[in-house]
Amino acid sequence: MGKFGLQFKATLENVTNVRPVGDDFRWYLKLKCGNCGEVSDKWQYITLMDSMPLKGGRGSASMVQKCKLCSRENSIDILRDTITPYNAEDSERFKTIVQFECRGLEPVDFQPQAGFAASGAETSTQFPEINLQEKDWTDYDEKASESVGIYEVTHQFIKC
């Protein structure tokens, strides 16, 4: 059993508090089986809303799956209390924005998609529907009369 932190890094322009929104936010991951090393070829997503029972009545996880290659049952759970916004002062630095508890697998890739939100750095203007799939996002803050953006989105996983 291991914990992995997803570290997020981006250049923020006039925005702060970049965060996933809601229990239905989809974390798109590629996962590697810790037993045989098989990496999923498709993106899989997990959400806080998902809860599947673990074999043997040992609680639940966001996702339980059998490895296609070795048939081992693995699970991954989102640790709700570790979800943290990425703020203006974090710009251009890696920061852990969520942790996953993994049994038998490890996350190897992350694809940000829709479901992020941010606030204007000076104005608190809300930007509720941000899609980071293209690794860049731009908009305009009417209150501040300036452009806002999230650029050069990248990530890495660390063992916690």
Secondary structure, 3 states (H helix, E strand, C coil): CEEEEEEEEEEEECEEEEEECCCCCCEEEEEEECCCCCECCCCEEECCCCCEECHHHCCEECEEEECCCCCCEEEEEEEHHHCCCECHHHCCCCEEEEEEEEECEEEEEEECCCCEEEEECCCCCEEEEECCCCCCEEEEECCCCEEEEEEEEEEEEEEC
